Structures are given as C-alpha cells and as structure tokens.
Amino acid sequence: MTEFVDVAIPANAQAAAEGLGLTVQRSMTSGTWIRRLPRDEAEIAVECLRDFGFSARIADNSSAAEQPPQGNTARGA
C-alpha cells in the first residue's frame, strides 16, 4: 500500500512545482501545499525543488497536529 504525504512549499515555488507537473494548492490560512503525493514521488519533488533553490518539506500525514485544515471549515462560537 502506498503512503501518501503532503509537501509544504513557499509561495514563490509554485511555478517551479507546477513546472514539475505537480498540482499546487494555495490558501491564505494554510499556505502553499502539494497534497497527497506518494512518499517516493514527494521525496523526488523535494529534492528537485531544493535543486531550484526552494525550501520544501514533507509533512507526515500520521501527525494530525502538524497538518493545516483541509478544505473550508467554519468554526462556531
């Protein structure tokens, strides 16, 4: 079974990530992410982005505390 992870990237790395064929999601609250990549592809993407001069990191999906909110969630009072 393939393990899926998310990759956090800086906003200015969006064009480089899209140039690699990755789909980037941007949000004012949670930042810029590449969502649900197989771990081996994510490791390659991180190395390619670092070669381009951008910092990127893999966010382990097993830690829910580290993950930004998924989608639009409304918080009531």
DRENDODO-445046 format. One record per residue (C-alpha): residue number from 0; residue in one letter; x, y, z. Coordinates in nm, 2 decimals, decimal comma, padded with zeros to 4 digits, m for minus. Each point is the difference from the previous one (the first is absolute). Layout:
<pts>
PT|NUM|A|X|Y|Z $
...
</pts>
This chain:
<pts>
PT|0|M|00,00|00,00|00,00 $
PT|1|T|00,13|00,34|m00,09 $
PT|2|E|00,05|00,26|00,27 $
PT|3|F|m00,13|00,35|m00,10 $
PT|4|V|00,16|00,31|00,14 $
PT|5|D|m00,03|00,38|m00,05 $
PT|6|V|00,28|00,23|m00,09 $
PT|7|A|00,03|00,36|00,14 $
PT|8|I|00,16|00,25|m00,24 $
PT|9|P|00,05|00,37|00,01 $
PT|10|A|m00,25|00,20|m00,22 $
PT|11|N|00,28|00,11|m00,24 $
PT|12|A|00,07|m00,37|m00,08 $
PT|13|Q|m00,35|m00,05|m00,15 $
PT|14|A|00,12|00,05|m00,36 $
PT|15|A|00,29|m00,23|00,04 $
PT|16|A|m00,22|m00,27|00,15 $
PT|17|E|m00,26|00,03|m00,28 $
PT|18|G|00,29|m00,02|m00,24 $
PT|19|L|00,07|m00,34|00,14 $
PT|20|G|m00,36|m00,10|m00,07 $
PT|21|L|m00,12|00,03|00,36 $
PT|22|T|m00,33|00,15|00,10 $
PT|23|V|00,04|00,27|00,26 $
PT|24|Q|m00,27|00,13|00,24 $
PT|25|R|00,03|00,35|00,15 $
PT|26|S|m00,19|00,13|00,29 $
PT|27|M|00,03|00,32|00,21 $
PT|28|T|m00,04|m00,19|00,32 $
PT|29|S|00,19|m00,33|m00,06 $
PT|30|G|00,27|00,11|m00,25 $
PT|31|T|00,12|m00,17|m00,32 $
PT|32|W|m00,02|m00,38|m00,01 $
PT|33|I|00,03|m00,29|m00,24 $
PT|34|R|m00,26|m00,25|00,13 $
PT|35|R|m00,01|m00,38|00,01 $
PT|36|L|00,31|m00,11|m00,19 $
PT|37|P|00,15|m00,35|00,04 $
PT|38|R|00,30|00,03|00,23 $
PT|39|D|00,26|m00,10|m00,26 $
PT|40|E|m00,13|00,27|m00,24 $
PT|41|A|m00,01|00,25|00,28 $
PT|42|E|00,37|m00,07|00,08 $
PT|43|I|00,09|00,06|m00,36 $
PT|44|A|m00,20|00,32|m00,02 $
PT|45|V|00,16|00,14|00,31 $
PT|46|E|00,35|m00,07|m00,13 $
PT|47|C|m00,09|00,16|m00,34 $
PT|48|L|m00,14|00,31|00,17 $
PT|49|R|00,31|00,02|00,22 $
PT|50|D|00,22|m00,02|m00,32 $
PT|51|F|m00,20|00,30|m00,13 $
PT|52|G|00,08|00,19|00,33 $
PT|53|F|m00,33|m00,04|00,18 $
PT|54|S|m00,06|m00,15|00,34 $
PT|55|A|m00,25|m00,27|00,02 $
PT|56|R|m00,09|m00,26|00,26 $
PT|57|I|m00,21|m00,31|00,02 $
PT|58|A|m00,28|00,01|00,26 $
PT|59|D|m00,07|m00,35|00,14 $
PT|60|N|m00,37|m00,07|m00,01 $
PT|61|S|00,01|m00,21|00,32 $
PT|62|S|00,03|00,32|00,20 $
PT|63|A|m00,33|00,18|m00,01 $
PT|64|A|00,13|00,28|00,22 $
PT|65|E|00,25|00,11|m00,27 $
PT|66|Q|m00,25|00,00|m00,28 $
PT|67|P|m00,18|00,32|m00,10 $
PT|68|P|m00,38|m00,01|m00,03 $
PT|69|Q|m00,14|m00,19|m00,31 $
PT|70|G|m00,25|00,19|m00,20 $
PT|71|N|m00,23|00,27|00,14 $
PT|72|T|m00,09|m00,05|00,36 $
PT|73|A|m00,22|00,25|00,18 $
PT|74|R|00,06|00,04|00,37 $
PT|75|G|m00,30|00,09|00,21 $
PT|76|A|00,00|00,20|00,32 $
</pts>
